[in-house]
Amino acid sequence: MRAYRVAYDGRPYNGFQRQPDVPTVEDELLDALDRLGVRERSAGPPEGYAAAGRTDAGVSAVAQTVAFEAPGWLSPAAFNSELPASVRAWASADVPEGFHATHDASERTYAYHLYAPDADEGRARDAFAALRGDHDFHNLTPDDEGTVRTLDGDLARDGDYLVFELRAGGFCRQLVRRVVGLVAEIARGESPPSKVDRVLGSDPLSGPGGVAPAPAYPLVLTDVTYPAVSFAPDPDARSSAREVFADLRAERQTAARIAGTVLDGLP
């Protein structure tokens, strides 16, 4: 079996997991394997296929990981030959038979870039500190089961942004985005710090007392850790990925300058 690290821009996609009638990252991966002759469309995913996680619509990734029974010639560069520029395999590793990209991950790491120029950094740090550790996060996910998690992470100010790094063995649905949403409410003075205790309490919260998820697009899956698995970057594939995302960064920086020019010119 072989595992692949995959980077992607999540903005054009309705999430990672394949769905009918909407574009997803998994669609792109499996369709590329069709065109490469690694699998037949009617036969389902390749043997042993699994992915590290199911990122939401708009969420990007540096190190999404997929693994399956792959032919020896399928390097990351070969994989990229049939993938769109927005999805780039860039490293791979041989893994033992029975390896499962979901279940064998020991830790997942996400980064969230919250635009919050007026947020109180001290209030944000205190709220985030209270959310770290072992908790039942039932009020921060739509899931009904598996809501007890151990959350770790860091928070840093970077100009107008608060940058969250969140780490856990696994995440409930929307947990990262609702943690960020709760910290943002408190840091902006929209909710008192005591809301953390109510959210972590046993009583269910809904409506105005609940926590809405922060937008998806500032969220990035930055790492997935597998004990004893060492990924080797493919120089050509990594170069291709860096070029694609450098161009994307320049394009979006230009778009921001244009919006700024229009904003500054409005009376």
C-alpha positions in Angstrom: 0.0 0.0 0.0 1.0 3.6 -0.5 -0.1 6.8 1.2 0.0 10.2 -0.4 0.1 13.7 1.0 -2.3 16.0 -0.8 -2.6 19.8 -0.7 -5.6 21.6 -2.1 -7.4 24.9 -2.3 -10.8 24.2 -0.8 -12.6 27.2 -2.1 -13.8 25.6 -5.4 -15.1 22.5 -3.7 -18.1 21.3 -1.6 -15.8 19.6 0.9 -13.5 16.6 0.6 -15.9 13.6 0.6 -17.5 12.6 -2.7 -21.1 13.7 -3.1 -23.6 13.4 -6.0 -23.9 16.4 -8.3 -21.4 18.8 -6.6 -17.6 19.1 -7.1 -15.5 17.6 -4.2 -11.8 17.0 -3.7 -12.4 13.3 -3.5 -14.1 13.4 -6.9 -10.9 14.9 -8.4 -8.7 12.2 -6.8 -10.8 9.2 -7.8 -11.5 10.6 -11.3 -7.7 11.0 -11.8 -7.2 7.4 -10.8 -9.8 6.4 -13.4 -7.9 8.3 -16.1 -4.6 6.7 -14.9 -6.1 3.2 -15.1 -5.5 2.6 -11.4 -9.2 1.8 -10.9 -12.3 1.3 -12.9 -15.1 3.8 -12.2 -17.7 1.1 -11.8 -15.5 -0.9 -9.4 -15.5 1.7 -6.6 -12.5 3.1 -4.8 -9.1 1.2 -5.1 -8.6 -1.6 -2.6 -7.8 -0.3 0.9 -8.7 3.3 0.0 -9.3 5.7 2.9 -8.6 9.4 3.7 -7.4 11.1 6.8 -10.5 13.3 7.2 -13.5 14.8 5.6 -12.9 18.5 5.4 -15.9 20.8 5.1 -16.8 22.9 2.0 -14.2 25.6 1.5 -11.6 24.1 3.8 -8.1 23.8 2.4 -5.3 21.4 3.2 -1.6 21.0 3.2 -1.4 17.4 4.4 -4.6 15.6 3.6 -3.6 11.9 3.4 -5.1 9.2 1.2 -3.9 5.6 1.1 -4.7 2.6 -1.1 -3.2 -0.3 -3.1 -1.3 1.7 -5.7 1.0 0.5 -8.5 4.7 1.1 -8.1 4.8 3.7 -10.9 2.2 6.0 -9.2 4.5 8.7 -7.9 3.0 12.0 -6.7 4.1 13.6 -9.9 2.3 10.9 -11.9 -0.8 11.4 -9.8 -0.7 15.1 -10.5 -0.6 14.6 -14.2 -4.4 13.9 -14.1 -5.3 16.2 -11.3 -6.4 19.9 -11.6 -4.0 22.5 -10.4 -6.1 23.2 -7.3 -5.3 19.6 -6.0 -1.6 18.6 -5.7 -0.1 15.4 -4.4 3.4 16.2 -3.2 4.8 13.4 -1.0 4.2 9.6 -0.5 5.2 6.7 1.7 5.0 3.0 1.6 2.7 1.8 4.4 2.0 -1.8 5.7 -0.9 -3.9 4.5 -4.0 -3.0 6.5 -3.0 0.6 7.0 -6.0 2.9 7.3 -5.5 6.6 6.7 -8.4 7.5 9.0 -8.0 5.1 11.9 -4.2 5.0 12.1 -3.8 8.8 12.4 -2.6 9.7 16.0 -3.1 13.4 15.7 -4.6 16.0 13.3 -3.6 19.7 13.2 -5.6 22.6 11.8 -4.8 26.3 11.4 -7.5 28.9 11.4 -6.9 32.5 10.3 -9.4 34.7 12.0 -9.6 38.3 10.8 -10.1 40.2 14.1 -8.3 43.6 14.1 -10.4 44.8 17.1 -10.4 41.6 19.1 -9.1 41.6 22.7 -6.1 39.2 22.5 -6.1 38.7 26.3 -9.8 37.7 26.3 -9.2 35.4 23.3 -6.2 33.7 25.0 -8.2 33.1 28.2 -11.2 31.7 26.4 -9.0 29.4 24.3 -7.1 28.2 27.3 -10.3 27.3 29.0 -11.4 25.2 26.0 -8.1 23.2 25.8 -7.9 19.9 27.6 -10.4 17.0 28.1 -14.0 18.1 27.6 -17.3 17.0 26.3 -17.8 19.3 23.4 -21.5 18.4 22.7 -22.4 22.0 22.5 -19.8 22.7 19.8 -20.8 20.0 17.3 -23.9 18.7 15.6 -22.7 15.2 16.4 -24.6 13.2 19.0 -21.9 10.7 19.8 -18.1 10.8 20.2 -18.2 14.4 21.6 -15.6 13.8 24.4 -12.2 15.0 23.0 -8.8 16.1 24.2 -8.0 19.5 22.5 -4.7 21.2 22.4 -3.4 24.1 20.5 -1.9 27.6 20.4 -3.1 31.1 19.6 -0.9 33.9 18.2 -1.6 37.5 17.0 -0.4 38.2 13.5 -1.2 41.7 12.5 -5.0 41.9 12.0 -5.4 38.2 12.5 -5.7 35.8 15.4 -4.1 32.5 14.2 -5.3 29.4 15.9 -3.5 26.1 15.8 -5.7 23.2 17.1 -4.5 19.7 17.6 -6.4 16.5 18.6 -6.5 12.8 17.9 -9.7 13.5 16.0 -12.3 16.2 15.7 -16.1 16.1 15.9 -17.9 17.8 13.0 -17.5 21.6 13.0 -15.6 21.5 16.3 -12.7 23.6 15.1 -15.0 26.3 13.6 -17.2 26.5 16.6 -14.3 26.8 19.0 -13.0 29.7 16.9 -16.6 31.1 16.8 -16.9 31.0 20.5 -13.4 32.6 21.1 -14.3 35.3 18.6 -17.5 36.1 20.3 -15.7 36.6 23.6 -12.7 38.4 22.2 -15.0 40.9 20.4 -17.1 41.5 23.6 -20.2 39.9 22.1 -20.4 37.3 24.8 -19.0 37.2 28.4 -16.1 34.9 29.3 -18.5 32.8 31.4 -20.1 31.5 28.2 -17.2 29.0 28.0 -18.5 27.3 31.2 -22.0 27.2 29.9 -20.9 25.7 26.6 -18.8 23.0 28.4 -21.6 22.3 30.8 -24.0 19.4 30.5 -27.1 21.4 29.5 -27.6 21.6 25.7 -27.5 25.1 24.2 -29.4 26.2 21.1 -30.6 29.3 19.4 -29.0 32.6 20.7 -27.3 30.6 23.5 -25.5 28.3 21.1 -22.4 28.9 19.1 -22.4 29.3 15.3 -19.5 27.9 13.4 -16.9 30.4 12.0 -16.7 30.5 8.2 -15.0 27.5 6.6 -12.6 29.1 4.1 -9.9 30.4 6.6 -9.4 26.8 7.9 -6.6 24.6 6.8 -5.7 21.0 7.6 -2.0 21.4 8.1 -0.8 18.0 9.4 -1.9 14.5 10.0 0.5 12.4 12.2 1.1 8.7 11.7 3.5 6.9 14.0 6.4 5.2 12.2 5.3 6.6 8.7 7.8 8.9 7.0 6.7 10.7 3.9 9.2 11.5 1.2 8.5 14.6 -0.8 8.6 14.2 -4.6 10.8 17.1 -5.8 8.9 17.7 -9.0 5.5 17.4 -7.4 6.4 19.6 -4.5 7.8 22.2 -6.9 4.5 22.1 -8.9 2.5 22.5 -5.7 4.6 25.5 -4.5 4.2 27.2 -7.9 0.4 26.7 -7.9 0.0 28.1 -4.4 2.4 31.0 -5.0 0.3 32.0 -8.0 -2.9 31.6 -6.0 -1.5 33.8 -3.2 -0.5 36.5 -5.7 -3.9 36.4 -7.3 -5.7 36.8 -4.0 -3.3 39.5 -2.8 -4.1 41.4 -6.1 -7.8 41.0 -5.5 -7.4 42.4 -2.0 -5.6 45.4 -3.4 -8.3 46.0 -5.9 -11.0 45.8 -3.2 -8.9 48.2 -1.1 -8.7 50.7 -3.9 -12.5 50.6 -4.4 -13.0 50.9 -0.6 -10.6 53.8 -0.2 -12.2 55.6 -3.2 -15.8 55.5 -1.8 -16.9 58.8 -0.2 
